[in-house]
Amino acid sequence: MRLIPDAGYARVPLEPAVVPGTGRPLDLSGAMLRSVSPVHLEYLANMGVVSSMSVSLIDRGRLWGLISCHHYAGPHRPSYADRTAAEFLGRTASLLLRTVVAESELDGIVDVAERAAELSAAVGRTPRALGAALTEQDVTVLDLLPAAGAAVRLGGQLRLLGTTPPAERVPGIVAALLAAGATATDAASSLVPDAADLVDTASGVLAVPVGPGDFLAWFRPETLREVTWGGNPYESKVAQTDDGPRLSPRRSFDAWSEIVRGTSRPWREHEVAAARALAGHLAAATLNRSEEDNRLAGALQRTLLLEELPKVPGVAMAARYVPSAEDVVGGDWYDLVPLPGGTLAVVLGDVAGHGLAAASVTAQLRHALRAHLLRAAGPAAALAMINEVTSALLPGEMATVVVAQLDPGTGEVVVASAGHLPVLHAHEGGAEYVMGGRGPALGVLDAPTYAEARLRLVGDDRLVLFSDGLVERGRGGLQSGLDALRQAVAGGPAAPEQLLESVLGALAPPGTDDVTVLALSRT
């Protein structure tokens, strides 16, 4: 409580100015005789107030309001009993504020809590269709909070409900708001100047992140408010004093009204808390789904990788698969298919993408290619058949694959490639890439023509098939990696097993992609 019995009092300096022994000013926070700012005294004089008393109303440690008492007839000092009674009433009112404010918000809190529970249940029921769970059920994310519009972005896919800014502007507004360190604002244009033209749909924005690039957001339109002031608050004047210029309080206190634009209905604490809680449920569901997908994809990929290479008379083989350090499952696969007549088809492929979807496509292509190799006239014909399958049954998917068909008896090799990196042939004179027999990747064209290249393995010749993860070198480029591989193979051991160890040690793949490499030679 603060009391000014006579606004025309003469200030008396405190002697001494600092406390002896400490050198610090005396703490006058609780002193009823503490002097007030000269500007405040001038403000009271401009209003004609001679005596004033104010009682603070405090709600949970924050100033909620004031009871201001003014006396105009002359100086006035309320009695100690009156002051004590006023302070008691102020404290009592402050204690009741929490109950009164909470009661006014209770209905809204209960409604939001009920809808939050329904949305969380929907997320739990459909962890693989989170976007649909939030936007296509009886209760949607728009129903969670009082808002005109809502946006859901999950997995990079944006869904809009109700009245929102244009789809192309929503991510930018949300990103700018979060970058400013805010979750909610009722005056978006003050934090995001680019949103100044969107007051009809996004004066108020509440946004919570779900994951990298993903978010939930709600939008409220502009709500015009009329505010009445005691005098024009913008007409402050500067007064010249002996100590220099200072602000002077207003002199007129006639009612002055203004229309406040560019603001929406404020967001309440329980609304922000509910939005954050829902985002937390979504993040947890996404993480659980990702872990489950990785487990499924890992199990599926393990079925695609041979536990042990088959024993083929006259052929020595070795294979290595190194998964990416960033993704549990990639799209690489390799296969060895014994063919009628004693030949052997060596296959290495790479499906675009990672995770469960890539592993599923890999499984389908691997088994389909096996069947076509068994009945096709050669690797090129088998690739044409598998491309037809890819275009018809797996639209939108793309993969590269190379097939080397070896006759162990003669050493004859027929190579055909669908967009894959070339096979490396190491021989007595060095190593060179087989540039013939190349065609487009699977799924790119409807009816492409695939060619074949032929070579012969003699003596200690080796054939090396590999995926792009082995040779991609970032700034160094693909060609740098290809040159390094050729040098490592040309100078490496003859035995395939030792050769692959030497190659992986020399190239040291960066680990940002899965790596598959396979080597074979005649014995």
MARDOBA-171391 format. One record per residue (C-alpha): residue number from 1; residue in one letter; x, y, z. Coordinates in pm, 1 decimal, always signed. Each point is the difference from the previous one (the first is absolute). Example, Ala and Ser with C-alpha at 12.3 -4.5 7.8 and 13.67 -1.06 7.14 Angstrom:
! MARDOBA-171391
    k  r        c1        c2        c3
    1  A   +1230.0    -450.0    +780.0
    2  S    +137.0    +344.0     -66.0
END
This chain:
! MARDOBA-171391
    k  r        c1        c2        c3
    1  M      +0.0      +0.0      +0.0
    2  R    +122.7    +352.4     -80.8
    3  L    -126.4    +323.4    +162.8
    4  I     +62.3    +364.6     -97.1
    5  P    -184.4    +212.6    +263.7
    6  D     +99.5    +327.3    -166.9
    7  A    +118.8      +8.0    -361.5
    8  G    +136.5    +348.2     +63.1
    9  Y    +243.4    -112.9    +268.6
   10  A    +358.3    +120.2      +4.1
   11  R    +255.2    -274.7     -34.4
   12  V    +244.2     -44.4    +285.1
   13  P    +335.0    -155.1     -81.2
   14  L    +107.8    -309.7    +188.3
   15  E    +304.6     +53.9    +219.8
   16  P    +239.5    -163.3     -47.7
   17  A     -61.2     -94.3    -364.4
   18  V    +157.7    -345.0     +49.1
   19  V      +6.5    -235.7    +298.4
   20  P    +322.6     +39.7    +198.9
   21  G    +213.7    -311.4     -12.4
   22  T    -159.4    -141.8    -317.3
   23  G     +21.6    +289.4    -241.7
   24  R    -341.4    -101.4    -142.7
   25  P    -328.2    +197.7      -7.9
   26  L    -257.4     -76.6    +267.3
   27  D    -273.5    -240.0    -120.0
   28  L    -325.2    +201.5     +19.2
   29  S    -220.2    -259.1    -175.0
   30  G    -232.2     -35.3    +298.8
   31  A     +16.2    +357.3    +129.3
   32  M    -330.3    +189.1      -8.8
   33  L    +193.4    +329.4      +7.2
   34  R    +198.9     -78.8    -313.3
   35  S      -5.6    +286.4    -251.1
   36  V    -139.9     -60.8    -350.0
   37  S    +114.5    +108.8    -345.8
   38  P     -38.6    +373.9     -75.6
   39  V    -154.9     -99.1    -332.5
   40  H    -271.4    -191.9    +186.4
   41  L     -68.0    +300.4    +222.5
   42  E     -33.3    +215.8    -311.5
   43  Y    -236.1    -259.7    -146.7
   44  L    -220.6     +20.9    +313.4
   45  A      +5.9    +380.1     -11.5
   46  N    -111.8      -2.7    -363.8
   47  M    -298.1    -213.7    +107.4
   48  G     -77.4    +232.5    +294.3
   49  V     +68.1    -278.0    +248.9
   50  V    +137.3    +119.1    +333.6
   51  S      +7.7    -333.6    +186.9
   52  S     +11.5    -356.2    -130.2
   53  M     +22.4    -358.4    +122.7
   54  S     +38.0    -319.2    -204.7
   55  V     -38.6    -366.0     +97.0
   56  S    +160.3    -262.0    -227.2
   57  L    -189.0    -314.5    -102.1
   58  I    +247.8    -285.0     -51.1
   59  D     -81.8    -326.9    -175.2
   60  R    +270.4    -270.3     +35.3
   61  G    +279.7    +251.6     +37.7
   62  R    -111.1    +224.2    -288.8
   63  L    -173.0    +338.8     +19.1
   64  W    -359.7     -63.6    -109.8
   65  G    -147.4    +344.4     +75.5
   66  L     -16.8    +300.5    +232.6
   67  I    -256.7    +157.9    +226.1
   68  S     +77.0    +371.8     -36.1
   69  C    -148.1    +250.0    +246.9
   70  H     +12.1    +375.1     -80.1
   71  H     -82.5    +299.0    +221.4
   72  Y     -41.8    +347.2    -152.9
   73  A    -108.3    +234.8    +281.4
   74  G    +340.5     +18.2    +167.8
   75  P    +256.2    -209.5    +185.1
   76  H    -146.7    -310.9    +159.6
   77  R    +156.2    -267.8    +217.4
   78  P    -215.1    -310.4     +53.8
   79  S     +25.6    -137.9    +350.6
   80  Y    +215.4    -299.9     +78.7
   81  A    -313.2    -209.3     +45.4
   82  D    -132.5    +108.0    -340.7
   83  R    +332.9     -76.4    -164.9
   84  T     +19.8    -338.7    +168.7
   85  A    -355.1     -83.3    -109.1
   86  A     +76.9    +104.2    -358.7
   87  E    +315.6    -210.2      -6.1
   88  F    -190.2    -296.3    +145.9
   89  L    -267.0     +30.3    -269.2
   90  G    +269.4     +20.1    -268.3
   91  R    +174.6    -312.7    +129.2
   92  T    -330.4    -186.2     +29.1
   93  A    -100.6     +98.5    -352.4
   94  S    +342.4    -110.4    -125.9
   95  L     -44.4    -342.0    +160.4
   96  L    -343.5     -36.0    -163.0
   97  L    +123.0    +109.4    -341.5
   98  R    +147.0    -339.9     -83.5
   99  T    -330.0    -170.8     +73.1
  100  V    -205.1    +256.8    -192.4
  101  V    +230.9      +1.5    -303.7
  102  A     +26.1    -378.4      +0.6
  103  E    -377.9     -35.3     +21.5
  104  S     -46.0    +226.2    -301.9
  105  E    +242.4    -216.5    -198.2
  106  L    -113.8    -337.2    +134.1
  107  D    -253.5     -75.6    -272.1
  108  G    +254.0     +73.6    -272.2
  109  I    +266.8    -208.9    +172.1
  110  V    -231.6    -300.8     +30.8
  111  D    -110.5     +23.2    -365.2
  112  V    +358.7     +21.0    -124.3
  113  A    +103.9    -290.6    +222.7
  114  E    -281.1    -220.8    -132.5
  115  R     +86.1     +70.9    -363.3
  116  A    +371.7     -48.8     +71.4
  117  A     -75.8    -343.1    +143.4
  118  E    -202.6     -95.7    -308.3
  119  L    +276.8    +112.9    -235.8
  120  S    +265.9    -183.7    +200.3
  121  A    -211.4    -316.2     -17.4
  122  A     -35.1     +40.4    -377.4
  123  V    +377.5     +38.1     -31.1
  124  G     +48.7    -319.1    +200.8
  125  R    -247.4    -192.9    -216.4
  126  T    +150.2    +102.9    -334.2
  127  P    +376.5     +55.8     +45.9
  128  R     +59.4     -54.5    -373.4
  129  A    -255.5    +258.9    -109.6
  130  L     +56.2    +288.1    +238.4
  131  G    -102.3    +267.7    -248.6
  132  A    -335.2    -168.0     -59.3
  133  A     -49.3     -56.6    +373.7
  134  L     +27.2    +374.4     +59.9
  135  T    -194.7    +129.1    -299.0
  136  E    -252.3    -261.0    -114.2
  137  Q    -162.6    -129.5    +319.7
  138  D    -307.5    +125.1    +185.5
  139  V    +226.4    +213.4    +221.3
  140  T    +276.4    +177.9    -190.3
  141  V    +294.6    +209.2    +104.7
  142  L    -209.6    +308.6     -78.8
  143  D    -245.4    -103.5    +271.4
  144  L    +272.7      -7.5    +265.6
  145  L     +15.2    +377.7     +46.7
  146  P    -234.5    +292.3     -77.9
  147  A    +148.6    +104.9    -334.9
  148  A    -112.9     +76.8    -353.2
  149  G    +257.4    -219.5    -170.5
  150  A    +267.1    -261.9     +62.9
  151  A    +295.3    -148.2    -185.5
  152  V    +161.7    -340.9     +38.7
  153  R    +333.0     -77.8    -159.8
  154  L    +126.4    -354.8     +51.6
  155  G    +256.5    -176.6    -211.7
  156  G     +27.5    +313.4    -212.5
  157  Q    -369.1     -19.3     -99.5
  158  L    -210.4    +306.5     +85.6
  159  R    -372.1     -27.6     +80.0
  160  L    -220.0    +304.6     +62.9
  161  L    -331.2     +23.8    +183.6
  162  G    -234.9    +297.7     +25.9
  163  T    +105.7    +352.6     -89.2
  164  T    +377.2     +28.8     -29.9
  165  P    +262.7    +198.1    -190.2
  166  P     +88.8    -138.2    -346.7
  167  A    +174.0    -337.9     +17.2
  168  E    +322.5    +131.7    -148.7
  169  R     +31.9    +261.5    +278.2
  170  V     -85.8    -211.8    +302.6
  171  P    +344.5    -166.3     +42.9
  172  G    +177.4    +335.2     -21.1
  173  I    -223.6    +162.8    +261.6
  174  V     +41.7    -292.1    +240.3
  175  A    +376.9     -14.4     -53.9
  176  A     +35.2    +375.3     +62.5
  177  L    -210.5     -18.9    +317.1
  178  L    +200.7    -291.0    +142.0
  179  A    +327.4    +164.9    -101.8
  180  A    -104.0    +304.9    +203.5
  181  G     -17.3    -227.4    +304.5
  182  A    -379.5     +23.9     +28.9
  183  T    -265.8    -268.7      +8.1
  184  A    -306.5    +221.8      -7.9
  185  T     -77.8    +360.6     -85.5
  186  D    -319.1    +202.3     -32.3
  187  A    +178.9    +254.6    -221.0
  188  A    +184.9    -203.1    -261.4
  189  S    +100.8    +300.3    -207.5
  190  S    +209.2    +133.0    +290.9
  191  L    +215.4    -316.7      -1.7
  192  V     -36.7     -93.9    -366.3
  193  P     -15.5    +318.1    -209.4
  194  D     -68.1    -205.0    -313.3
  195  A    -336.9     -97.6    +150.1
  196  A    -128.5    +359.1     +16.1
  197  D    -230.1     -59.4    -297.9
  198  L    -155.2    -309.8    +159.1
  199  V    -182.6    +162.0    +293.6
  200  D    -333.0    -141.6    -123.6
  201  T    +125.8    -356.8     +47.6
  202  A    +314.1      +9.1    +214.7
  203  S      +5.9    +288.0    +244.6
  204  G     +42.1    -265.9    +267.0
  205  V    +226.2    -301.5     -54.7
  206  L     +80.8    -290.8    +230.2
  207  A    +260.6    -242.2    -133.5
  208  V    +181.3    -297.6    +152.4
  209  P    +271.4    -206.6    -169.8
  210  V     -46.0    -375.6     -34.9
  211  G    +325.2     -91.6    -170.9
  212  P    +246.3    +141.0    -253.3
  213  G    -214.4    +211.7    -232.4
  214  D    -327.3    -136.8    +143.6
  215  F    -242.4    +195.0    +217.3
  216  L    -352.7     +64.2    +124.4
  217  A    -142.1    +350.7     -30.1
  218  W    -323.5    +182.5     +76.7
  219  F    -113.7    +336.9    -136.3
  220  R    -234.6    +269.6    +129.7
  221  P    -123.7    +300.4    -197.7
  222  E     +22.9    +362.4    +102.8
  223  T    -236.2    +104.8    +280.4
  224  L     -69.1    +374.6      +8.2
  225  R      +9.7    +143.0    +354.2
  226  E     -97.1    +344.6    +124.6
  227  V    +223.9    +125.1    +283.1
  228  T     -88.6    +310.8    +204.2
  229  W    +278.4    +195.3    +167.0
  230  G      +0.1    +287.9    +248.1
  231  G    +153.7    +244.8    -247.2
  232  N    +196.2     -70.6    -314.5
  233  P    +292.9    -224.9    +104.4
  234  Y    +194.7     +89.7    -314.0
  235  E     +13.9    +372.9     +71.8
  236  S    +284.2      -2.2    +247.4
  237  K    +213.5    +313.5     +15.8
  238  V    +359.5     +67.8     +88.5
  239  A     +61.0    +241.7    +287.2
  240  Q    +325.3    +191.0     +38.8
  241  T    +148.9     -16.8    +349.7
  242  D    +325.7     +99.4    +167.2
  243  D    +112.9    -360.1     -46.6
  244  G     -90.5      -3.5    -368.2
  245  P    -307.8    -108.1    -198.1
  246  R    -240.3    -260.2    +140.0
  247  L    -341.9    -137.3     -90.3
  248  S    -291.8    +196.9    +136.2
  249  P    -330.8    -172.3     +88.1
  250  R    -316.2     +77.3    -194.0
  251  R    -208.5    +298.4    +102.8
  252  S    -339.2     -95.0    -140.7
  253  F    -190.0    -297.3    +140.1
  254  D    -311.4     +20.1    -212.3
  255  A    -112.8    -340.5    -123.9
  256  W    +202.3     -89.5    -310.7
  257  S     -89.6    -310.3    -200.7
  258  E    +188.8    -192.9    -266.5
  259  I     -69.7    -307.4    -210.3
  260  V    +272.8    -262.1     +37.8
  261  R     +67.1    -191.6    -322.2
  262  G    +226.5    -288.4     -95.9
  263  T     -63.3    -203.3    +311.9
  264  S    -206.9    -308.9     +69.7
  265  R    -155.3    -156.3    +304.0
  266  P    +295.9     -88.1    +227.1
  267  W    +110.9    -362.5     +41.1
  268  R     -48.3    -136.9    +349.7
  269  E    +260.8    -195.5    +191.8
  270  H    -201.2    -324.2      -3.3
  271  E     -43.9     +30.5    -378.1
  272  V    +374.7     +30.1     -54.0
  273  A     +57.9    -291.2    +242.1
  274  A    -251.7    -218.5    -187.7
  275  A    +167.2     +76.3    -334.7
  276  R    +341.6     -89.7    +138.0
  277  A    -131.9    -321.2    +154.4
  278  L    -155.6    -110.3    -329.4
  279  A    +325.2     +74.7    -182.3
  280  G    +180.9    -212.5    +258.0
  281  H    -237.4    -292.6     -63.9
  282  L     +56.2     +35.0    -373.4
  283  A    +378.2     +10.9     +37.8
  284  A      -7.7    -311.6    +218.8
  285  A    -228.7    -181.1    -245.7
  286  T    +225.6     +96.8    -289.8
  287  L    +306.1    -125.3    +185.7
  288  N    -169.9    -328.4     +92.9
  289  R    -114.3     -47.7    -357.8
  290  S    +349.1     +74.0    -129.1
  291  E    +152.3    -252.9    +240.3
  292  E    -258.2    -260.6     -99.5
  293  D     +58.5     +69.5    -368.8
  294  N    +373.1     -37.0     +52.6
  295  R     -49.6    -333.2    +173.3
  296  L    -226.2    -124.8    -277.7
  297  A    +227.1    +134.9    -271.5
  298  G    +305.9    -149.2    +167.7
  299  A    -167.9    -339.4     +20.9
  300  L    -110.3     +27.9    -362.4
  301  Q    +343.4    +104.3    -120.3
  302  R    +166.4    -284.8    +185.9
  303  T    -209.7    -235.8    -209.1
  304  L    +138.9    +168.5    -313.3
  305  L    +366.1     -36.0     +97.8
  306  L    +151.5    -344.2     -35.3
  307  E    +115.2    -142.4    +333.7
  308  E    +258.9    -202.3    -187.0
  309  L    +113.5     +18.4    -362.0
  310  P     -75.6    -317.4    -197.3
  311  K    +287.8    -228.9     -90.6
  312  V     +46.9     +14.6    -375.4
  313  P    +266.3    -230.6    -146.2
  314  G    +275.5    +196.4    -171.1
  315  V    -100.4    +336.6    +150.0
  316  A    +129.9    +186.8    +307.0
  317  M    -235.8    +268.8    +134.1
  318  A     -25.9    +248.2    +283.4
  319  A    -261.3    +263.0     +91.8
  320  R     -24.0    +280.8    +253.2
  321  Y    -301.6    +204.2    +106.3
  322  V     +60.3    +302.8    +225.4
  323  P    -321.8    +177.3    +112.5
  324  S     -17.5    +377.4     +12.1
  325  A     +84.9    +167.3    +328.2
  326  E    -294.8    +237.8     -52.9
  327  D    -271.1    -245.1    -114.8
  328  V     -68.3    -342.6    +142.2
  329  V    -104.7    -143.1    -333.8
  330  G     +99.2     +99.3    -353.3
  331  G     -94.6    -116.4    -345.5
  332  D    +307.9    -206.4     -89.7
  333  W     -21.2    -372.0     -73.6
  334  Y    +204.2    -269.3    -167.2
  335  D     -81.5    -348.6    -121.2
  336  L    +164.5    -306.8    -153.6
  337  V    -225.1    -206.4    -227.3
  338  P    +120.3    -336.5    -140.4
  339  L    -144.1     -32.8    -350.7
  340  P     -72.9    -299.4    -222.2
  341  G    +307.5    -110.2    -192.8
  342  G    +239.1     +66.2    +290.3
  343  T     +31.5    +377.5     -30.3
  344  L     -30.2    +236.8    +293.5
  345  A    -182.9    +336.2      +7.6
  346  V    +154.7    +250.7    +240.2
  347  V    -239.2    +284.8     +80.5
  348  L     +50.5    +329.0    +186.2
  349  G    -275.1    +261.8     +24.5
  350  D     -98.0    +319.2    +177.3
  351  V    -359.1    +117.9     +53.5
  352  A     -55.5    +373.6     +40.8
  353  G     -86.2     +90.9    +358.0
  354  H     +47.4    -149.8    +344.2
  355  G    -202.8    -170.2    +268.0
  356  L    -291.0    -239.0     -14.1
  357  A    -132.7    +121.9    -336.7
  358  A    +337.9     -46.9    -169.9
  359  A     +47.2    -342.8    +157.5
  360  S    -344.5    -107.6    -122.8
  361  V     +76.6    +108.3    -358.2
  362  T    +340.3    -170.0     +21.6
  363  A    -162.1    -329.7     +97.5
  364  Q    -242.8     +13.5    -291.8
  365  L    +270.0     +85.7    -255.3
  366  R    +241.6    -263.3    +128.6
  367  H    -249.0    -285.6     -24.9
  368  A    -142.1    +115.8    -334.3
  369  L    +348.9     +35.1    -150.2
  370  R     +92.0    -349.9    +116.7
  371  A    -297.7    -141.8    -187.6
  372  H     +79.3    +194.0    -317.8
  373  L    +367.7     -98.2      +5.8
  374  L     -96.9    -365.2      +8.0
  375  R    -201.4     +20.9    -321.7
  376  A    +145.3    +299.9    -187.9
  377  A    +241.8     -33.3    -290.5
  378  G    +260.4    +207.2    +187.2
  379  P     +50.4    +284.7    +247.4
  380  A    -124.2    +270.0    -240.2
  381  A    -325.5    -185.1     -65.1
  382  A     -48.6     -54.1    +375.1
  383  L     +45.7    +372.1     +66.7
  384  A    -257.1     +88.1    -265.3
  385  M    -248.0    -235.5    +167.2
  386  I     +61.8    +134.9    +351.2
  387  N     -33.7    +357.6    -128.0
  388  E    -343.9     -92.5    -134.2
  389  V     -92.9    -132.5    +345.0
  390  T    +130.5    +316.4    +167.7
  391  S    -195.4    +233.1    -229.2
  392  A    -323.5    -196.8     +33.1
  393  L      -2.6    -105.5    +364.2
  394  L    +227.7    +251.2    +172.1
  395  P     -79.8    +336.0    -161.5
  396  G    +211.7    +283.8    +127.9
  397  E    +274.9    -230.0    +128.1
  398  M    +349.2      +1.8    -146.7
  399  A    +294.1    -236.4     +37.5
  400  T    +335.8     -71.4    -158.0
  401  V    +132.8    -351.8     -47.9
  402  V    +289.9    -170.9    -172.4
  403  V     +15.7    -368.5     -99.3
  404  A    +321.3    -186.5     -80.8
  405  Q     -62.9    -351.5    -135.4
  406  L    +311.3    -218.7     +36.9
  407  D     +81.9    -332.8    -160.0
  408  P    +244.5    -154.3    +252.1
  409  G    +131.3    -246.0    -257.8
  410  T    +101.7    +245.9    -269.2
  411  G     +28.0    +322.4    +197.6
  412  E    -244.0    +171.2    -236.9
  413  V    -189.9    +286.6    +163.1
  414  V    -305.5    +179.3    -136.3
  415  V     -76.1    +334.3    +168.6
  416  A    -320.1    +205.8     -22.1
  417  S     -78.5    +307.4    +208.0
  418  A    -315.6    +199.7     +71.0
  419  G    +136.0    +338.0    +103.8
  420  H    +251.2    -149.7    +245.4
  421  L    +364.3     +89.9     +43.2
  422  P    +227.6    -200.8    -231.2
  423  V    +154.8    -332.4     +96.8
  424  L    +375.5     +13.8     +66.8
  425  H    +216.5    -260.0    -177.8
  426  A    +346.1     -51.5    +153.2
  427  H    +258.7    -184.6    -208.3
  428  E    +374.2     -44.3     -24.0
  429  G     +50.6    +339.1    -163.4
  430  G    -208.1    +196.9    +256.9
  431  A    -374.5     +65.3     +31.9
  432  E    -261.1    +160.6    -222.0
  433  Y    -372.1     +64.2     +13.9
  434  V    -230.5    -189.0    -234.3
  435  M    -177.6    +286.0    -174.2
  436  G    -207.2    -206.8    -242.3
  437  G    -333.5    -167.9     +59.1
  438  R    -159.2    +299.3    +168.8
  439  G    -362.9    +118.3      -5.1
  440  P    -241.9    +221.2    +199.7
  441  A     -95.5     -67.0    +360.5
  442  L    -305.5    -212.6     +75.3
  443  G    -325.9    +193.2      +7.9
  444  V    +124.0    +296.0    -207.0
  445  L    -122.7    -103.9    -346.6
  446  D    -286.2    -228.3    -100.9
  447  A    +176.7    -213.8    -261.1
  448  P    +375.3     +68.0     -11.6
  449  T    +257.2    -210.3    -179.8
  450  Y    +280.6    -153.8    +204.7
  451  A    +332.0    -102.1    -151.5
  452  E    +266.3    -250.9    +109.3
  453  A    +376.2     +18.3     +32.0
  454  R    +225.3    -307.7     -11.4
  455  L    +337.4     -71.6    +152.9
  456  R    +206.2    -296.6    +121.2
  457  L    +156.1     -70.7    +338.4
  458  V    +338.9    -166.1     -33.7
  459  G    +270.0     -76.3    +255.4
  460  D     -40.2    +220.1    +307.3
  461  D    -257.3    +232.1    -156.6
  462  R    -255.4    +139.5    +245.0
  463  L    -342.6    +147.7     -51.4
  464  V    -126.6    +259.9    +251.7
  465  L    -363.2    +117.6     +27.3
  466  F     -83.2    +284.6    +239.3
  467  S    -261.7    +255.3    +104.9
  468  D     +40.5    +377.4      -9.3
  469  G     +51.4     +20.8    +377.1
  470  L    +351.4    -138.8     -49.9
  471  V    +120.4    +268.9    -240.0
  472  E    -202.1    +315.6     +69.5
  473  R    +235.0    +260.1    +141.3
  474  G    -197.3    +321.4     +61.5
  475  R    +216.5    +288.4    -117.9
  476  G    +245.8    -239.8    -163.4
  477  G    -276.9    -121.5    -227.4
  478  L     -85.1    -340.8    -137.4
  479  Q    +293.4      -8.8    -241.0
  480  S    +245.1     +36.8    +288.1
  481  G    -153.1    -302.9    +169.7
  482  L      +3.6    -204.6    -319.5
  483  D    +368.4     +78.6     -53.9
  484  A     +81.4     -96.5    +359.1
  485  L    -185.4    -330.1     -37.0
  486  R    +180.2     -86.5    -323.8
  487  Q    +337.5     +61.9    +162.0
  488  A     -90.4    -203.0    +309.9
  489  V    -119.5    -297.8    -205.3
  490  A    +288.8     +11.4    -248.0
  491  G    +254.1     -12.6    +280.6
  492  G    -200.2    -224.0    +232.8
  493  P     +17.6    -371.9     +83.8
  494  A    -120.3    -258.4    -249.7
  495  A    -226.5    -190.4    +239.5
  496  P    -350.3    +161.4     +12.2
  497  E     -26.6     -17.5    +380.5
  498  Q    +328.3    +182.5     +59.9
  499  L     -68.8    +233.5    -291.1
  500  L    -322.5    +132.1    +157.7
  501  E    +170.4     +54.8    +335.6
  502  S    +271.7    +195.2    -177.0
  503  V    -248.4    +207.5    -202.8
  504  L    -217.6     +95.8    +298.3
  505  G    +308.3     +94.3    +198.7
  506  A    +144.3    +210.1    -280.8
  507  L    -319.8    +185.2     -97.6
  508  A    -141.7     +40.9    +354.4
  509  P    -361.7     +70.4    -110.8
  510  P    -143.7    +302.7    +186.8
  511  G    -295.9    -191.6    +146.8
  512  T    -267.4    +237.2    -130.5
  513  D    -137.4    -273.4    -230.1
  514  D      -9.2    -376.0     +13.5
  515  V    +286.7    -175.4    -179.7
  516  T     -13.6    -328.0    -189.4
  517  V    +298.5    -148.4    -181.6
  518  L     +44.9    -344.3    -151.3
  519  A    +309.8    -158.3    -158.1
  520  L     +51.4    -325.5    -186.9
  521  S    +272.1    -180.4    -188.9
  522  R     +60.2    -339.0    -159.5
  523  T    +195.0    -263.5    +191.2
END
